[in-house]
């Protein structure tokens, strides 16, 4: 692992989708505490289904794992 992994563009190519998935996951979890368990995506309300949070959490973990792999193996 290099000391300048934070400035590596390849890391950010993997980390930005992971960051977006993390934000989406946080919005989904917080919407569970609202009255109708819906969140807005691009201005439209989306009703939560039972599979949405586990699928997003899995995708988020895979994307962060990929970003960590790029940071560790690059160099």
Secondary structure, DSSP 4 states (H G I P E B T S, - for coil): --TTGGG-HHHHHHHHHHHHHHHHHHHHHHHTTSSS-EEEETTEEEE--TTHHHHHHHHHHHHHHHHHHHHHH--
